């Protein structure tokens, strides 16, 4: 089963990823591939459901500092990436 990955704001996400270290950029690319093939909870990644203001969203840890926030639409097998940033800036 293959999932579709969409970006809420393509330019914002591309800009954020381009500012990251090359290792984190590679991690982001691999995370997107894993999300497409394995769905919202890929095996090799630390993923958690968020609470509070971000209830209904998921957070995937790219490295100790960077997070990818996304939402899941199970009916249409789609994941929408909302934010990619440092952990300090991701939840603001």
N, CA, C and O atoms as CSV, one atom per row, in Angstrom:
chain,resi,resn,atom,element,x,y,z
A,1,UNK,N,N,0.847,-1.175,0.000
A,1,UNK,CA,C,0.000,0.000,0.000
A,1,UNK,C,C,0.892,1.236,0.000
A,1,UNK,O,O,1.788,1.353,0.836
A,2,UNK,N,N,0.661,2.131,-0.901
A,2,UNK,CA,C,1.476,3.336,-1.044
A,2,UNK,C,C,0.693,4.566,-0.591
A,2,UNK,O,O,-0.483,4.724,-0.920
A,3,UNK,N,N,1.351,5.421,0.156
A,3,UNK,CA,C,0.754,6.658,0.653
A,3,UNK,C,C,1.205,7.827,-0.212
A,3,UNK,O,O,2.280,7.785,-0.811
A,4,UNK,N,N,0.387,8.861,-0.276
A,4,UNK,CA,C,0.736,10.107,-0.967
A,4,UNK,C,C,1.228,11.096,0.081
A,4,UNK,O,O,0.613,11.253,1.136
A,5,UNK,N,N,2.337,11.760,-0.217
A,5,UNK,CA,C,2.873,12.780,0.684
A,5,UNK,C,C,2.739,14.134,-0.001
A,5,UNK,O,O,3.232,14.329,-1.112
A,6,UNK,N,N,2.070,15.065,0.671
A,6,UNK,CA,C,1.884,16.421,0.155
A,6,UNK,C,C,2.522,17.403,1.126
A,6,UNK,O,O,2.778,17.070,2.283
A,7,UNK,N,N,2.773,18.610,0.649
A,7,UNK,CA,C,3.343,19.667,1.479
A,7,UNK,C,C,2.344,20.805,1.579
A,7,UNK,O,O,1.788,21.241,0.571
A,8,UNK,N,N,2.118,21.282,2.787
A,8,UNK,CA,C,1.167,22.384,2.970
A,8,UNK,C,C,1.712,23.658,2.335
A,8,UNK,O,O,0.983,24.354,1.628
A,9,UNK,N,N,2.976,23.971,2.576
A,9,UNK,CA,C,3.605,25.168,2.026
A,9,UNK,C,C,4.962,24.758,1.465
A,9,UNK,O,O,5.955,24.736,2.192
A,10,UNK,N,N,5.005,24.433,0.181
A,10,UNK,CA,C,6.197,23.867,-0.447
A,10,UNK,C,C,7.403,24.784,-0.295
A,10,UNK,O,O,8.478,24.322,0.088
A,11,UNK,N,N,7.247,26.073,-0.588
A,11,UNK,CA,C,8.385,26.997,-0.521
A,11,UNK,C,C,8.951,27.097,0.895
A,11,UNK,O,O,10.168,27.114,1.073
A,12,UNK,N,N,8.090,27.162,1.887
A,12,UNK,CA,C,8.533,27.266,3.273
A,12,UNK,C,C,9.309,26.016,3.690
A,12,UNK,O,O,10.350,26.120,4.338
A,13,UNK,N,N,8.813,24.853,3.325
A,13,UNK,CA,C,9.478,23.605,3.686
A,13,UNK,C,C,10.792,23.459,2.937
A,13,UNK,O,O,11.793,23.067,3.536
A,14,UNK,N,N,10.820,23.764,1.640
A,14,UNK,CA,C,12.068,23.691,0.875
A,14,UNK,C,C,13.116,24.634,1.451
A,14,UNK,O,O,14.288,24.270,1.543
A,15,UNK,N,N,12.715,25.832,1.837
A,15,UNK,CA,C,13.632,26.801,2.419
A,15,UNK,C,C,14.189,26.288,3.746
A,15,UNK,O,O,15.389,26.391,4.001
A,16,UNK,N,N,13.320,25.738,4.585
A,16,UNK,CA,C,13.760,25.212,5.883
A,16,UNK,C,C,14.729,24.050,5.696
A,16,UNK,O,O,15.749,23.980,6.382
A,17,UNK,N,N,14.427,23.150,4.787
A,17,UNK,CA,C,15.295,21.990,4.556
A,17,UNK,C,C,16.634,22.428,3.957
A,17,UNK,O,O,17.672,21.860,4.297
A,18,UNK,N,N,16.625,23.421,3.079
A,18,UNK,CA,C,17.876,23.869,2.458
A,18,UNK,C,C,18.834,24.496,3.467
A,18,UNK,O,O,20.039,24.548,3.224
A,19,UNK,N,N,18.314,24.972,4.591
A,19,UNK,CA,C,19.152,25.585,5.626
A,19,UNK,C,C,19.741,24.555,6.600
A,19,UNK,O,O,20.600,24.892,7.415
A,20,UNK,N,N,19.287,23.321,6.516
A,20,UNK,CA,C,19.743,22.288,7.440
A,20,UNK,C,C,21.057,21.668,6.964
A,20,UNK,O,O,21.433,21.781,5.797
A,21,UNK,N,N,21.738,21.013,7.898
A,21,UNK,CA,C,22.966,20.296,7.557
A,21,UNK,C,C,22.659,19.224,6.512
A,21,UNK,O,O,21.534,18.728,6.458
A,22,UNK,N,N,23.633,18.862,5.687
A,22,UNK,CA,C,23.404,17.829,4.661
A,22,UNK,C,C,22.901,16.500,5.240
A,22,UNK,O,O,22.081,15.833,4.609
A,23,UNK,N,N,23.367,16.112,6.405
A,23,UNK,CA,C,22.918,14.851,7.000
A,23,UNK,C,C,21.425,14.911,7.343
A,23,UNK,O,O,20.713,13.917,7.198
A,24,UNK,N,N,20.955,16.071,7.795
A,24,UNK,CA,C,19.539,16.230,8.116
A,24,UNK,C,C,18.723,16.287,6.826
A,24,UNK,O,O,17.606,15.770,6.780
A,25,UNK,N,N,19.263,16.905,5.783
A,25,UNK,CA,C,18.574,16.934,4.497
A,25,UNK,C,C,18.375,15.513,3.958
A,25,UNK,O,O,17.304,15.175,3.453
A,26,UNK,N,N,19.424,14.687,4.073
A,26,UNK,CA,C,19.306,13.296,3.635
A,26,UNK,C,C,18.283,12.557,4.495
A,26,UNK,O,O,17.509,11.742,3.991
A,27,UNK,N,N,18.287,12.848,5.791
A,27,UNK,CA,C,17.309,12.238,6.687
A,27,UNK,C,C,15.886,12.623,6.320
A,27,UNK,O,O,14.986,11.784,6.349
A,28,UNK,N,N,15.679,13.885,5.976
A,28,UNK,CA,C,14.354,14.351,5.550
A,28,UNK,C,C,13.910,13.596,4.303
A,28,UNK,O,O,12.777,13.120,4.232
A,29,UNK,N,N,14.800,13.487,3.323
A,29,UNK,CA,C,14.464,12.783,2.081
A,29,UNK,C,C,14.126,11.319,2.365
A,29,UNK,O,O,13.171,10.784,1.802
A,30,UNK,N,N,14.903,10.670,3.235
A,30,UNK,CA,C,14.629,9.276,3.568
A,30,UNK,C,C,13.326,9.141,4.347
A,30,UNK,O,O,12.585,8.178,4.152
A,31,UNK,N,N,13.042,10.095,5.226
A,31,UNK,CA,C,11.789,10.057,5.989
A,31,UNK,C,C,10.585,10.154,5.062
A,31,UNK,O,O,9.591,9.456,5.263
A,32,UNK,N,N,10.664,11.012,4.050
A,32,UNK,CA,C,9.558,11.143,3.088
A,32,UNK,C,C,9.370,9.830,2.330
A,32,UNK,O,O,8.238,9.397,2.116
A,33,UNK,N,N,10.470,9.193,1.922
A,33,UNK,CA,C,10.385,7.895,1.230
A,33,UNK,C,C,9.740,6.855,2.143
A,33,UNK,O,O,8.860,6.109,1.714
A,34,UNK,N,N,10.178,6.808,3.399
A,34,UNK,CA,C,9.626,5.841,4.349
A,34,UNK,C,C,8.150,6.107,4.632
A,34,UNK,O,O,7.368,5.167,4.775
A,35,UNK,N,N,7.764,7.376,4.713
A,35,UNK,CA,C,6.353,7.706,4.914
A,35,UNK,C,C,5.517,7.235,3.730
A,35,UNK,O,O,4.403,6.747,3.917
A,36,UNK,N,N,6.042,7.376,2.511
A,36,UNK,CA,C,5.308,6.947,1.320
A,36,UNK,C,C,5.115,5.437,1.300
A,36,UNK,O,O,4.051,4.954,0.914
A,37,UNK,N,N,6.132,4.690,1.709
A,37,UNK,CA,C,6.047,3.234,1.608
A,37,UNK,C,C,5.425,2.574,2.838
A,37,UNK,O,O,4.690,1.596,2.704
A,38,UNK,N,N,5.712,3.098,4.045
A,38,UNK,CA,C,5.273,2.441,5.272
A,38,UNK,C,C,4.062,3.095,5.931
A,38,UNK,O,O,3.435,2.489,6.800
A,39,UNK,N,N,3.725,4.315,5.533
A,39,UNK,CA,C,2.582,4.982,6.136
A,39,UNK,C,C,2.980,5.905,7.271
A,39,UNK,O,O,4.145,6.288,7.371
A,40,UNK,N,N,2.036,6.270,8.129
A,40,UNK,CA,C,2.268,7.320,9.124
A,40,UNK,C,C,3.217,6.959,10.257
A,40,UNK,O,O,3.661,7.855,10.976
A,41,UNK,N,N,3.546,5.693,10.446
A,41,UNK,CA,C,4.455,5.290,11.529
A,41,UNK,C,C,5.581,4.413,10.978
A,41,UNK,O,O,5.584,3.205,11.211
A,42,UNK,N,N,6.540,5.002,10.249
A,42,UNK,CA,C,7.634,4.194,9.707
A,42,UNK,C,C,8.489,3.586,10.824
A,42,UNK,O,O,8.712,4.222,11.854
A,43,UNK,N,N,8.958,2.372,10.620
A,43,UNK,CA,C,9.674,1.604,11.632
A,43,UNK,C,C,10.957,2.253,12.139
A,43,UNK,O,O,11.214,2.232,13.342
A,44,UNK,N,N,11.757,2.820,11.268
A,44,UNK,CA,C,13.092,3.291,11.637
A,44,UNK,C,C,13.098,4.674,12.294
A,44,UNK,O,O,14.173,5.191,12.599
A,45,UNK,N,N,11.946,5.281,12.518
A,45,UNK,CA,C,11.884,6.648,13.001
A,45,UNK,C,C,11.163,6.744,14.338
A,45,UNK,O,O,10.306,5.920,14.659
A,46,UNK,N,N,11.524,7.759,15.110
A,46,UNK,CA,C,10.833,8.047,16.359
A,46,UNK,C,C,9.661,8.967,16.021
A,46,UNK,O,O,9.854,10.132,15.671
A,47,UNK,N,N,8.453,8.435,16.129
A,47,UNK,CA,C,7.232,9.167,15.779
A,47,UNK,C,C,6.325,9.196,17.001
A,47,UNK,O,O,6.186,8.198,17.708
A,48,UNK,N,N,5.708,10.352,17.241
A,48,UNK,CA,C,4.730,10.411,18.327
A,48,UNK,C,C,3.552,11.281,17.918
A,48,UNK,O,O,3.672,12.178,17.083
A,49,UNK,N,N,2.416,10.991,18.530
A,49,UNK,CA,C,1.224,11.815,18.320
A,49,UNK,C,C,1.320,13.018,19.240
A,49,UNK,O,O,1.707,12.889,20.401
A,50,UNK,N,N,0.971,14.178,18.728
A,50,UNK,CA,C,1.064,15.398,19.514
A,50,UNK,C,C,-0.236,15.639,20.279
A,50,UNK,O,O,-1.290,15.109,19.930
A,51,UNK,N,N,-0.134,16.447,21.324
A,51,UNK,CA,C,-1.286,16.765,22.170
A,51,UNK,C,C,-1.435,18.280,22.271
A,51,UNK,O,O,-0.611,19.027,21.742
A,52,UNK,N,N,-2.464,18.720,22.936
A,52,UNK,CA,C,-2.677,20.156,23.137
A,52,UNK,C,C,-3.117,20.837,21.865
A,52,UNK,O,O,-4.005,20.344,21.169
A,53,UNK,N,N,-2.502,21.971,21.549
A,53,UNK,CA,C,-2.853,22.732,20.349
A,53,UNK,C,C,-2.587,21.943,19.068
A,53,UNK,O,O,-3.194,22.224,18.035
A,54,UNK,N,N,-1.695,20.966,19.124
A,54,UNK,CA,C,-1.322,20.185,17.944
A,54,UNK,C,C,-1.964,18.796,17.934
A,54,UNK,O,O,-1.483,17.892,17.252
A,55,UNK,N,N,-3.035,18.633,18.680
A,55,UNK,CA,C,-3.731,17.342,18.722
A,55,UNK,C,C,-4.182,16.974,17.309
A,55,UNK,O,O,-4.739,17.806,16.594
A,56,UNK,N,N,-3.943,15.747,16.918
A,56,UNK,CA,C,-4.291,15.284,15.579
A,56,UNK,C,C,-3.117,15.289,14.624
A,56,UNK,O,O,-3.230,14.778,13.510
A,57,UNK,N,N,-1.986,15.857,15.033
A,57,UNK,CA,C,-0.783,15.884,14.205
A,57,UNK,C,C,0.225,14.865,14.732
A,57,UNK,O,O,0.132,14.410,15.872
A,58,UNK,N,N,1.184,14.518,13.884
A,58,UNK,CA,C,2.260,13.601,14.254
A,58,UNK,C,C,3.587,14.355,14.152
A,58,UNK,O,O,3.728,15.287,13.360
A,59,UNK,N,N,4.555,13.934,14.969
A,59,UNK,CA,C,5.889,14.525,14.939
A,59,UNK,C,C,6.899,13.417,14.692
A,59,UNK,O,O,6.907,12.409,15.399
A,60,UNK,N,N,7.751,13.598,13.691
A,60,UNK,CA,C,8.800,12.649,13.356
A,60,UNK,C,C,10.136,13.307,13.644
A,60,UNK,O,O,10.396,14.410,13.165
A,61,UNK,N,N,10.980,12.654,14.413
A,61,UNK,CA,C,12.277,13.210,14.802
A,61,UNK,C,C,13.300,12.915,13.707
A,61,UNK,O,O,13.645,11.759,13.467
A,62,UNK,N,N,13.790,13.985,13.036
A,62,UNK,CA,C,14.812,13.829,11.997
A,62,UNK,C,C,16.196,13.637,12.613
A,62,UNK,O,O,16.987,12.834,12.118
A,63,UNK,N,N,16.490,14.354,13.668
A,63,UNK,CA,C,17.697,14.168,14.474
A,63,UNK,C,C,17.396,14.741,15.853
A,63,UNK,O,O,16.240,15.036,16.155
A,64,UNK,N,N,18.397,14.899,16.680
A,64,UNK,CA,C,18.139,15.350,18.048
A,64,UNK,C,C,17.493,16.728,18.097
A,64,UNK,O,O,16.874,17.079,19.101
A,65,UNK,N,N,17.625,17.512,17.035
A,65,UNK,CA,C,17.165,18.891,17.056
A,65,UNK,C,C,16.019,19.202,16.094
A,65,UNK,O,O,15.257,20.138,16.339
A,66,UNK,N,N,15.880,18.457,15.026
A,66,UNK,CA,C,14.923,18.792,13.966
A,66,UNK,C,C,13.723,17.847,13.964
A,66,UNK,O,O,13.851,16.646,14.199
A,67,UNK,N,N,12.551,18.430,13.692
A,67,UNK,CA,C,11.291,17.686,13.669
A,67,UNK,C,C,10.530,17.961,12.369
A,67,UNK,O,O,10.658,19.024,11.763
A,68,UNK,N,N,9.750,16.987,11.972
A,68,UNK,CA,C,8.819,17.132,10.863
A,68,UNK,C,C,7.423,16.911,11.449
A,68,UNK,O,O,7.164,15.877,12.066
A,69,UNK,N,N,6.546,17.860,11.261
A,69,UNK,CA,C,5.176,17.739,11.752
A,69,UNK,C,C,4.271,17.480,10.549
A,69,UNK,O,O,4.359,18.162,9.529
A,70,UNK,N,N,3.401,16.481,10.691
A,70,UNK,CA,C,2.513,16.141,9.581
A,70,UNK,C,C,1.167,15.649,10.092
A,70,UNK,O,O,1.025,15.253,11.249
A,71,UNK,N,N,0.194,15.686,9.209
A,71,UNK,CA,C,-1.135,15.179,9.535
A,71,UNK,C,C,-1.430,13.984,8.632
A,71,UNK,O,O,-0.839,13.839,7.562
A,72,UNK,N,N,-2.339,13.143,9.072
A,72,UNK,CA,C,-2.653,11.897,8.376
A,72,UNK,C,C,-4.122,11.905,7.960
A,72,UNK,O,O,-5.005,12.199,8.766
A,73,UNK,N,N,-4.368,11.582,6.708
A,73,UNK,CA,C,-5.730,11.440,6.184
A,73,UNK,C,C,-5.884,9.988,5.736
A,73,UNK,O,O,-5.593,9.653,4.588
A,74,UNK,N,N,-6.336,9.140,6.639
A,74,UNK,CA,C,-6.396,7.698,6.392
A,74,UNK,C,C,-7.380,7.314,5.283
A,74,UNK,O,O,-7.148,6.339,4.568
A,75,UNK,N,N,-8.454,8.052,5.133
A,75,UNK,CA,C,-9.467,7.689,4.135
A,75,UNK,C,C,-8.890,7.710,2.717
A,75,UNK,O,O,-9.274,6.904,1.870
A,76,UNK,N,N,-7.967,8.639,2.469
A,76,UNK,CA,C,-7.415,8.784,1.116
A,76,UNK,C,C,-5.922,8.479,1.071
A,76,UNK,O,O,-5.252,8.814,0.094
A,77,UNK,N,N,-5.392,7.842,2.128
A,77,UNK,CA,C,-3.988,7.455,2.212
A,77,UNK,C,C,-3.052,8.610,1.866
A,77,UNK,O,O,-2.186,8.484,1.000
A,78,UNK,N,N,-3.237,9.727,2.547
A,78,UNK,CA,C,-2.442,10.926,2.289
A,78,UNK,C,C,-1.839,11.447,3.583
A,78,UNK,O,O,-2.495,11.473,4.624
A,79,UNK,N,N,-0.583,11.860,3.504
A,79,UNK,CA,C,0.116,12.522,4.599
A,79,UNK,C,C,0.442,13.934,4.139
A,79,UNK,O,O,0.940,14.121,3.029
A,80,UNK,N,N,0.170,14.929,4.972
A,80,UNK,CA,C,0.467,16.314,4.622
A,80,UNK,C,C,1.516,16.849,5.589
A,80,UNK,O,O,1.271,16.943,6.792
A,81,UNK,N,N,2.683,17.198,5.059
A,81,UNK,CA,C,3.748,17.736,5.889
A,81,UNK,C,C,3.444,19.204,6.153
A,81,UNK,O,O,3.277,19.991,5.221
A,82,UNK,N,N,3.374,19.565,7.430
A,82,UNK,CA,C,2.984,20.895,7.858
A,82,UNK,C,C,4.207,21.775,8.090
A,82,UNK,O,O,4.246,22.920,7.639
A,83,UNK,N,N,5.204,21.245,8.792
A,83,UNK,CA,C,6.325,22.052,9.266
A,83,UNK,C,C,7.578,21.185,9.343
A,83,UNK,O,O,7.513,20.008,9.696
A,84,UNK,N,N,8.722,21.785,9.009
A,84,UNK,CA,C,10.019,21.167,9.225
A,84,UNK,C,C,10.896,22.244,9.833
A,84,UNK,O,O,11.180,23.255,9.191
A,85,UNK,N,N,11.327,22.033,11.074
A,85,UNK,CA,C,12.156,23.046,11.737
A,85,UNK,C,C,12.818,22.428,12.960
A,85,UNK,O,O,12.690,21.234,13.228
A,86,UNK,N,N,13.525,23.276,13.690
A,86,UNK,CA,C,14.131,22.823,14.932
A,86,UNK,C,C,13.041,22.533,15.935
A,86,UNK,O,O,11.913,23.001,15.786
A,87,UNK,N,N,13.370,21.768,16.952
A,87,UNK,CA,C,12.343,21.430,17.933
A,87,UNK,C,C,11.878,22.654,18.690
A,87,UNK,O,O,10.732,22.713,19.137
A,88,UNK,N,N,12.761,23.637,18.841
A,88,UNK,CA,C,12.369,24.867,19.526
A,88,UNK,C,C,11.340,25.651,18.706
A,88,UNK,O,O,10.434,26.260,19.274
A,89,UNK,N,N,11.472,25.642,17.379
A,89,UNK,CA,C,10.590,26.433,16.535
A,89,UNK,C,C,9.409,25.677,15.974
A,89,UNK,O,O,8.481,26.283,15.438
A,90,UNK,N,N,9.428,24.355,16.090
A,90,UNK,CA,C,8.385,23.543,15.448
A,90,UNK,C,C,7.019,23.709,16.078
A,90,UNK,O,O,6.007,23.597,15.386
A,91,UNK,N,N,6.964,23.972,17.361
A,91,UNK,CA,C,5.682,23.965,18.065
A,91,UNK,C,C,5.189,25.354,18.419
A,91,UNK,O,O,4.415,25.507,19.364
A,92,UNK,N,N,5.610,26.353,17.698
A,92,UNK,CA,C,5.180,27.721,17.990
A,92,UNK,C,C,4.043,28.127,17.097
A,92,UNK,O,O,3.549,29.250,17.200
